[in-house]
């Protein structure tokens, strides 16, 4: 057997099998830049949230966070191993309104998680440098297209591991009822028409019970 035949027989012996056992070919490079948006988790659909259990790195220097007992109460907090910054995980604050018009209140049906498809009232997180009252009115306009004046505090609602929810009564002053990307339906309901078994959050139920009770009616839920 000549040299060329010998090498050909060796190559045939070690070649990658055809058919199901063949490893998939590597993607062909086309020069196209991948679209980062196609790989992102959609807004409001991220499966994780920032908490003491999920925080890993210092927001100031990027150092590793490790749990340590912090004075004076010695409660465990994430502490940066590099700059010693204590990353306190304080609850966020949410400002909400229950808009009222002709004895009816405005409810919105959510299109995002958590609680997609369930009912609540307008509201959202308070931005840095913003007052709670300003946030409540801004969120109402963003989610419903309505401008409102606040008429008083309905209540403050707090639960372990959840934001602090501050809810105000409101009267509509202007605007056109318009859904946004976070809801698909806006409806004026009488107190008797509140869907108590389809409310989005415990704070939704508790605030509506307080709102209805303040008007002399018997709340459901």
Buried (B, 14 or more C-beta within 10 A) or exposed (E): EEEEEEEEEEEEEEEEEEEEEEEEEEEEEEEEEEEEEEEEEEEEEEEEEEEEEEBEBBEEEEBEBEEBEBEEEEEEBBBBEEEEBEBEEEEEBBBBBBBBEEEBBBBBBBBBEEBBEBBBBBBBEBEEEBEBBBBBBBBBBBBBBBEBEBBEEBBEBEEEEBBBBBBBBBEBEEEEEEBBEBBEEBBBBEBEEBBBEEBBBEBBBBBBBBBBEEEEEEBBB
